[in-house]
Amino acid sequence: MAEKSFVRNWLRNATLAAVLSTGMPSLVVAAPDAAAAPEQQKRNRSKFEYHDGSAEEKRPYRRPNPDVDPTNLRYEELIARINALEERLEALEYQSKFSKRVQ
């Protein structure tokens, strides 16, 4: 009985050793190829972009019309609307200062 379990254990260990010894080199060879692939893809990616001459948009979201009712706007749209109103206010202040100097 002990002899059968010894043989079974020996066969199991021998099978495991055979699988690992044949499988491990292929895993080691395949690992660097997979790691180098993203770097190669990044290197080959073109950075060409069409440029129509207009300035790049600073905000990643659309500018809402400041005169539109502000209810049901998303947070980003509210921030953009506040920024647009501040820019409009600064432009009006600049124009009023400039018009006072001319007179």
Legacy VTK file of the C-alpha trace (Angstrom):
# vtk DataFile Version 3.0
C-alpha trace
ASCII
DATASET POLYDATA
POINTS 103 float
0.000 0.000 0.000
2.762 2.390 0.929
4.526 1.392 -2.238
1.525 2.446 -4.399
1.270 5.866 -2.725
5.017 6.338 -3.129
4.750 5.546 -6.849
1.728 7.832 -7.234
3.501 10.702 -5.476
6.638 10.135 -7.519
4.650 10.147 -10.793
2.759 13.275 -9.768
5.983 15.076 -8.862
7.672 13.901 -12.064
4.717 15.115 -14.143
4.727 18.464 -12.378
8.481 18.825 -12.887
8.138 17.955 -16.576
5.343 20.476 -17.102
7.218 23.226 -15.285
10.512 22.524 -17.024
8.879 22.688 -20.470
6.516 25.564 -19.702
8.764 27.978 -17.825
11.217 28.747 -20.653
8.351 29.631 -22.978
6.892 31.971 -20.340
10.264 33.644 -19.830
10.695 34.139 -23.573
7.157 35.484 -24.050
7.251 37.937 -21.138
9.747 40.462 -22.600
7.874 40.513 -25.916
4.646 41.485 -24.193
6.404 44.139 -22.102
8.130 45.713 -25.111
4.989 45.901 -27.226
3.384 48.981 -25.555
6.665 50.911 -25.719
6.992 50.090 -29.400
3.397 51.160 -30.005
4.001 54.464 -28.210
7.141 55.052 -30.255
5.350 54.381 -33.538
2.320 56.536 -32.754
2.277 59.745 -34.776
1.748 63.062 -33.029
0.631 64.842 -36.178
-2.448 67.029 -35.729
-4.200 69.314 -38.142
-4.083 72.930 -37.042
-6.520 75.425 -38.477
-4.817 78.437 -36.905
-7.349 78.910 -34.115
-6.241 78.869 -30.501
-6.555 75.607 -28.627
-9.645 75.398 -26.447
-8.667 75.734 -22.787
-11.823 74.114 -21.485
-12.552 70.480 -22.324
-16.294 71.124 -22.231
-18.492 73.392 -24.312
-19.119 77.010 -23.350
-22.760 77.528 -22.479
-24.538 80.692 -23.503
-24.450 83.001 -20.434
-27.956 84.257 -21.174
-29.553 80.793 -20.915
-31.521 79.823 -17.813
-29.028 78.160 -15.406
-31.395 75.520 -13.992
-30.604 71.883 -14.765
-27.023 72.627 -15.849
-24.188 70.302 -14.942
-21.471 71.451 -12.544
-18.947 71.905 -15.358
-21.438 73.970 -17.339
-22.089 76.202 -14.317
-18.353 76.731 -13.833
-17.955 77.542 -17.527
-20.855 79.985 -17.344
-19.360 81.726 -14.310
-15.993 81.960 -16.081
-17.646 83.434 -19.187
-19.495 86.000 -17.088
-16.268 86.948 -15.294
-14.498 87.377 -18.638
-17.352 89.530 -19.903
-17.222 91.633 -16.727
-13.448 92.100 -17.032
-13.839 93.159 -20.661
-16.514 95.703 -19.726
-14.361 97.064 -16.879
-11.404 97.395 -19.249
-13.560 99.176 -21.835
-14.938 101.565 -19.218
-11.426 102.408 -17.958
-10.231 102.920 -21.521
-13.223 105.145 -22.396
-12.611 107.330 -19.307
-8.982 107.934 -20.354
-9.993 108.995 -23.868
-12.518 111.631 -22.697
LINES 1 104
103 0 1 2 3 4 5 6 7 8 9 10 11 12 13 14 15 16 17 18 19 20 21 22 23 24 25 26 27 28 29 30 31 32 33 34 35 36 37 38 39 40 41 42 43 44 45 46 47 48 49 50 51 52 53 54 55 56 57 58 59 60 61 62 63 64 65 66 67 68 69 70 71 72 73 74 75 76 77 78 79 80 81 82 83 84 85 86 87 88 89 90 91 92 93 94 95 96 97 98 99 100 101 102
